[in-house]
Amino acid sequence: MVKRNKVFLSGVTTENIEPKHKNVCKDINSLLDISQWPEIVFFKDRLPGNSNDEEGDALGRSTVTEFNKMRNAVLTSALVDEGISEGGMYAAQSFAKRVLESGFKEARPLSIAVTGNSFTIGSNCGENMRQPSDECAWPSRLARRWTEVVTRSLGNATDTNTKIEWRMLQENAQGSNNVAHRLPSLIDEYHSENKTLDVIILNNGLSDNMEKPWLEAIVRVLLEQFPQILIISLIDGTPDNVGSLDEYQQNIQPERVRKTIMTQEHYNLTRVDFARMSQFLSYSEEERYASLRRQYPGSSLLWPQLGQMEFDNGTILTEEIAGPRPNGLEIYWARYKPQVAKTKSAYYPTNHPPWTTHQYVADTVLFTLIRVLRTGMGCADSINAHEVLTHPSLPEATAADKAEVDRCFVCLEPRERLDARTLESIVNGTGFDDLSVRESPVVVTCGDWSWVTDERKRSGWQSDQAGSLIRFRLKVNEEPTISLTYMASHASFGDFQVTFQPISKDNASMQPLMGCNDVAKFENQTLFPSKKLEGRRSKYSLWDTFVFPGKVDSNDHITNELMRKTLKMMQELSDIEYVDMYIKNVNYFGDRKRVKIQTITSC
């Protein structure tokens, strides 16, 4: 057994650290007093050369002042304790070791990645209209807080200054299924440089389709590829996650929260649960929370719980408005304190809360990291952490049904990936069909398909015209699994059909393209099998992913038939090198006519 009074942490035995172990622990424990953290400074006052006041600055500064007055009463250590679970000891020890190592000269920086969606990129976040959304969002606030709170304290205590490489991987509408597509390149980047990813913070819950266990799929891959990684999984404090008073009193968790916690507990992840914290603020009979409700009657304090905006006099807006200041009047998150003016254009006030919520999230995540650091270093009196552990093996059993987890396929060695975020190329083959067109990876063969993007960088190949065809050429193996990521939305987006055409190596430049004359073939499933996918959802616009399994083990009969016939064609032909995927815009639903494709991967 390795005792900590002999070896500080495995691999960290430097003389200028070991004698200061007790001092480090003392400083770490002092950092857990949130009330002693620095107050928030209005963003313009943090930046040089911003002395001239503009419209909205006075209101922004007054909101910051009001927040600083409230913060210590709302975000207490007791409340944070209700929402966090530190996770496994091995991950904590690995994190502590890396924090110390990264402070030495020439050492590799501590690497922290963040994944998330429109909330995480800062939609609706701004202390005034000028503040960039990403600078306002909680990941940037977390990075600043680390410098303000941790570096300034521990840097002095250990003669080290932890260097951090922040990887901000959040994107609008990004769910765990999108993260699954990004993992292979991220893993390859770290492994090729003989580095490891130390921490990843997963904040994709708002965009996750909880009918499919994509979160568990990416957790398993992360633990396989980076056994020492600290995974922090966040649960947002939106009303759907918080639930009602009756559910709280009966200890009933909303289904999406229950499934997320099931995964977090199964793999002993570090959890930060803002839904539970919001429940205590809203419903707990403990005096510390009841007194806050008396002080701010009818108001939510951590995360907005009413999906509406209000005018300064408390009048609720009857319809949702995307932009700030309709008719020149300030609008605010309804029944939320402190009163925060809307400064950006975004819908869904509870999914896209004000900057104050982002600050609470940043502070809570930082508190969690400090707690994990304390535990990993053996500084917690209640923790028996004398032995340096070896990493636990990945559980063979899964939290969700194993067959469902397997269907959430993460392709670590793709044969081909066509991603609209990095590949803008698209060839118009509607008027001609020559060699260069046939060999292009993305070809419009009928209608109006084009590459598009928007201000939120939701790039994709898009069509608005029924009957439009696009062809994607994919390199494949003998039993390919093909995944397709597309936009699904409550507005504008409709359905589309997918079919496959195997192509031999010798015939790659000779195979004629399907065109407008072939559109009608999609209606004959016997002669021309295809799979229809729905781009409609009840609310929000989010990416969804569908997997066509080479093992023909989908839980969908039509998908199995399509793959079975595709594989049969591949067996009958010789020397198959490609599969052409054709997608047809169906437009069965009148105005629901848009289709957008983001990523296609063959494995």
N, C-alpha and C positions, 0 to 999 in steps of 0.2 A: 504494500500500500504506500502511495506517495503522499507524504504529509505536506501541507502547505507551509509549515514553518521551516521546511527544507527546500522545497521547490515551489516558487510562487505560482507558476502555471507551466504546464509542459511546454518546453521551448522558450520560456521567458524567465531566464535566470540572471539577467544582467545585474551587476552589483549596484548600479545607481537606482534600481527599482526595489529590490528586495528589502533593504532597510526601511523603506518608506511605505511598506504595505499598510501599516496601521494608519498612517497619515492619509493615504489614499482612501482607505475605507471610511475614515472620518469625513473626508471631503465628499465622498459619494453619498453618504447618509445625509449630509447637510443639504445636498442638491435636491433631495426628495421633499423639501419644504417649498412647495410651489409659491407660497406667499412671498418668498424672498427673491423670486425671479424678477428680472428687470421689467419695468412697465413697457407697454407698446408705445412706439413713437410713430406719429403720422409719417407716411412713407416719404413725402417730399422733404420733411425735416431730417430724414436719414441720409439724403443724397446731396452732394455738393452742387452748388450752382442752381439751386431751386428756391431762391429767395423771393421771387415775385409771386404774390398771391394771385390766384385765378378763381373763377366762379366755382363754387363748391368746396373750396379749401376750408373756409370757416366752418361749414357744416361737417366736413370730414374730420377736422380737428376736434370739434365738440363731441362727435361720436366716439373718437378714440379716448377722449377724457372720460366720458361716461362709462365706456367699457372698462377702463382701468379701475374705476371705482367699484364696479360690480364683480370683476373677474375673480377675486379671491373668495368672495362669498359663494360663487357658483361652482367654480372648478376647484374643489377641495380635494385633498388626498383621500378623504373618506369616499367621495363620489368616484374618483378614479379607481379606487380599490374595488368598487362594485363592478366596474366594467372591464377590468383586465385580468388575464391569466398569463403567467410568465412563460408557460411551456416547459420544454424539457431541459434537464440539467446539462446535457452534452452541448446543445446549441448555445446555452448561456456561457459555458466555459470557453467554447470556441470564440464567441463574440468578445469576451473579456480579453482573451489572449490577443486577438487581432487589434483591439483598441490600443493595447499597450505596444504591440509590435509596430503599429503604423506610426507611432510617435517618434521613432528613432530615425536618425539621419540615414538617407538612402533606402529606407524601408518602403515596401509597397503600401500605397494608401489603402485605408479601409474602404471597401466598395459597398455602396448602398444603392439598390435599384428600387424604383417606385413604379407600379403599374396602376392604371386607373382609367377613368372615363371623363365625361364632361364635368362632373363635380371636381375631379382631381386636377383638371387643367384650369379650373378657376372660372367656369361660366357663371356670370352674375357677380363675380367677386371684384370689388374695387373700393378702396377707401375714398376715392373720388373718380371722376370720369377719366382722368389721365393715367391712373395706375394700370399698368399692363396686367392682364388677367393671370398670366403665369407667375408674375412676381407677387401677386396677391394670394395665390392658391397655397393650400397648406403645405405641399412639399417644399416650396421655397421658404415659407415661414419656419418649417422644421429645420432647414439648413441654417437659417440665421439664428434660430434658438440654440442649436448645438454650439455655435460659435460663442453666443452670448453667455450661455449657462455652463456648458461642459468644458469647452476648450479653455476658457479663462480661469476655471477652477482647477481642473486636473492638470492642465499644462504647467501651472505653478507648482503643484504638489509632486509631480513626477519628473520634472525637467524634460517633459516631452510635450509635443503639440500634435495631437492626432490629425493626420491628414486624411481627408475623405474624398473619394471619387463618387460623386452623386450621378446616378443614371436615371434621368427622368424619362420614363417610357410610357407615360400616360397619353392617351388619345381620346378624342371625342367618340362616344358610343362604344368604347372598347370593353368587351367582356372577357371572361376567362378563355373563351374559344379563340379570340383574337390573340391573346397572350400565347396560347398553344402554338400558333403559327410563327410567333416571334422567337420562341425559345430556341429552336435549332441554331439560328445565327448567333444568338446571345451566348449559348453554350460553346459553340465553336470558337467564338472570339476569345473567351476566357481560357479555354483549354489550349488553343493554339499559342497563347502567350504564357502558358504555364502559370496561370493565375486562377483564383477562385472568386466566386461571388459570395460575399460575406453575409449580406442582409438583403432580403427582398420584402417589400411592403406591398401587399396585395389589397387593392381598393377598387375592385371591379364589380361589387355586388349589385349596384343599381342596373348594370347592363347584362347581368347573368341571366340566362334562361335556366331556371332551377329544375326544369324537367330533365335536364341533361347534366351529369356530374363533371362538367369541365373543370371546375375548381379542384376537385380531387385528382383529376388526370394530371393537371400541371403540378400539383403538390408532389405527386409521386415521381414525376420526372425530375423536379428540382432536388428532391432528396436523393435520388439515384445519382445524379450528376454532380451535386455539391453536398456530400454527406454532412458537412459541418455547418451548413447554412442556417441562419436564423430567419425563419419565415414568420412574418407578422401579418396576420389576417384581420382586416377591419370589417366591422358590421356598421353600416350607416344608421344614423338616428332618424330616418324618415318615418312619417306616420304609419306607413304599411308595416314597417319593422317594429315599431313601438307597440302597436296594438291598443286595445281598449282597456279601461279600468277593470272590467270583468275578467278579461284575459290575464291581466296582471295579478288580480286577486286569486285566480284559479291556477296560476303558474302555467298558463298555456302560451306557448311560443308560436308566433306566426310561422307558417310552413317554410318559407324561404330562410328564416332565421334558424329554425330547427335543423334544416338540412346543412346549413353552413356550420353551425356549432358541432354537428355530428362529425363532419370532416375535421374540424379543428381539434376536437378531442381525440379522435381516432389516431391522428398523427402527432399529438402533443404539441401543437403549434402555439405560438404566442398570439393571444387574442386581445383585440381592443373592441369592445362592444358598446358603441354609442347609443344603440337602441335601449340597452339595459340602463345606461346612465340616464337617458331621457325618461325612462319609466320611473326611476326613483325620484327625479325632480317633479314629475307630473302626479305620481300616485302614492308615493311612500308616506306612511303616517309618522315616520321619525320626525322629531321636532325640527332638526336642521333643515329638512326639506319643506315641512309644513310652514315654517316661518318665512321661507322664501316665497311660497305661494301667497301668503298673507301680504307680504311686502309688494309683490308684483301680481295682483289678482288677475286671473284669466290669461296670463302671458306665458309663453314658452321662453326658456332662457338659454338652453344649450343649442338646440336645433329647432328651426321653425316647425310647428306642428299643424299649421293651417296653410293650405295651398292657395292662398290669395294674398293680394296686396291691399294696402289701405292708404287713404290720404292722411295728412297731418292731424286732421280733426277726428280720426278714428273711423271714418266712413269707409266701408269695404267696397272695393271695386267690383262691379257686377260681372265684368269679363276680364280675362287675363290679357295683359298687354306686355309685349316682349320688351319694348324699349323703356328707357327712363323718362321721367318728367312729361307725361302726356298733357298736352295743352299748357306746358310750362309749369306744371305743378309737381312738386316732389311727391313720390309715392314710396311707401315703406312696407317691409314685411309685416303682415297683419298679426296682431296680438303677440309680438315678439319684442323682447327687451335685451339690450338697449335698442332704441328705435334707430334703424339703419335705412338710409335712403338707397333706392335702387339706382345704380350708376352705369349698368351695362345692359345690353340687349340679350335676353334669354328667357325662355318660358320655364314653367314648373318651379315655383319658388321653394318647394321643400327639397327637390332634387338638386337645386342650384341655390344653396343658402347664402347668406351674406358673409362678408369677410370675417365677422366675429366668430362664426361657426368654424371657419377655416383656422382661426387662431386657437380655438379650443381643441380642434383636432390635432394641430401641430404640437400644442403643449402636452396633450394626453399621450401622443405617440412618443414624445421626448421623455416624459415621465416613465413610460413603459421601458424604453431603452435603458434608462438609468437603473431601473429596478432589475432588469435582466443583467446589466453590468455588475451591480452589487452582488447578485446571487452567483454569477459566474466567477467572481473573484473571492467568494467565500466570506463576504463582509456582513452577511445577514446573520444575526445571532441565532435565528430560528432555523437556519439551514445547515444541515450536516453535509458539508461539501468538501471534505478533506481529500477525497480520492479523485484524481483526474480520470475521467471516464473515457471509455472508447465509444465510438459512435454506435448507436443502436441500429439493428438491421431494419430494413424496410418491411413493414408487415405484409405477409402474403395475403391476408384477408383485406377486403376493402370495406369502406364505410357504406357506400351505396352498393347496389347489385353489381357483382364483378363483370357480368356481361355488358352492363350499361357503361361501366367505366372503360372497358376495353374498346367500346364503340367510340368513345371520345379519344380518338387516335391522335397522338402527338408524334409526328414523323420527324425523327432526329436525323435521318439521312435521306432527304428527299431526292428523287431522281429529277424532279422539275418543280419549280415554284414560279408562278406568274403572279406578281403582286402589283396592283395598280398604284401603290404608294411609291414604287421605285421604277416601274416600267410604264412609261406613258405611250409607248409605241402602239399604234393600231393602223392596219392597212385596209383601205377600202377596196374590196374585191367584188363590188356589186356590178361593175361594168366590164370587167375583164378577169381572166383566170390564167395568168401566165405563171412561169416557174417561180419567180420571185415572190409572187403573192402566195402561192401554195406553201412555200417554205417558211413564211412568216409565222411567228407564234400566235399573233392575235389578228384575226381577219374578219371584217364585216362582210357577210355574204348576201345580206338582204336587209333593207330598211335603214334605220337611223342610228345604230349603235355608235357611240363616240366615247373617248376618254374625257372625264370631267373631274373637277375638284371644286371645293368651296372654301369659304373663309375659315371653316373649322377643319380643313384638311381631310375631308371625307372623300378621298379619291376613289374612283371606280370606273368601270366600263358601263355605260348607262344607255338605256333605250326608253323612249316614250311612245313608240309606235307598234301597234299590234302586228304580229307576223314577222317582226325583225329577227334576223338570225346573226349570231356571232360564233366564230369557231376559235377554240383554243387548242393548240397542239402541245401535247405533253409526252415527254419521254417516260417510258414505263418498263417495269420488269414483267415476269411471266404471270404474276398474280397481283396486279396493282391495287392499292387502296388509294382512292382519290377523294380529296376533301374540297369543299366549295364554300366560301364565305361570301355572304350577300346581305344587302340591307333589307330589313323588314320594318314596316312603319305603320302608324295609325292613320296616315294620310298619304295619298298619291300613289303608294307602291302597291303593285298587284302581283300576279302569279307568273311563273315561267316554267318551261319544260326543258329537261336535260336528256340528251342521248349521247351515245358513244359510238365511234367508228374506228376499229383497229386498223393500223396502217403498217405494212411491212417496210423494212428498210429499203428494199429495192423499189418499192412503189411510192416512197415518200414524196417525190417530186412529180409523180404521174397521176396521183389520185385526184380526180376532179372535185371541186368544191360543191357542196350542197348550196343551193340558192333559193330564190323566191319560188321557183317551180316545185321545190321539195317541201315547202312549208306544210302542205296538206297531209304529208305522210305522217306527221306527228299524231294525227287522229286515229291511226290504225296501230293499236298496241300489239296485235298479233304479228304483223309484218315488220313493224318499226317500233320496238319497245322504247319507252321514255318514262321519265319520272317527273311529275309536276310538283313544284315546290311553291309554298305560299309566302308571298312577301307582305302579307297583312298581319297586323297585330293590334291589340285593343288600345294600347297607348304607347307613346314614345317612338323614337326612331333609333333602332339598335341593329348591330351586326349579328347575324345568325350564321351557324356553320352546319352543313350537312355532310356526312361521310358516306361514301359509296365503298363498302368493304370488299376487298379481294377475296376474303374467306366466305363471302356470301352468307354472313351471319347477322344481317340486319334484322331488327324486329318489325320491318316493313316488307310485306309480300312483294309489292311492285318493285321496290329497290332490289330485292333478291333476284327477281326475274330479269331485271335489266342487267345486273352484273353477271348472272348465270349465262345469258345469251351473249354478252360481250366476251366473257372468258371462252365460251365455246367457239366463237368466231376467231379468237386469237389462237386457239389450238388448231383450228382447221387451216389457218394461214401459216406461212412459214416466216421465221425471222422477223417477228413483230418488234418494232422499235418505238412506235408511237401509238397513242390513242388520241383521236380528235374528239374533243368535247364540243357539241353544238348546243347552244342555248337559244330558245325561242321565246320571245315576248308574247305571252298568251293574251292578256287584256280581256279576261272574262267579265270584268266588273266595271265597265263604263269608264268612269274617271280614274279608277285605280289602275293606271296603265304604265307606271314607271317600274323599271327593273335596274338594279345596280349591282355589279359584281366587283368584289374587292380582291380576293385571293383564291387561287386554285393551286393545289399541291398534289403531286403524284408521288407515291412512296412504294 
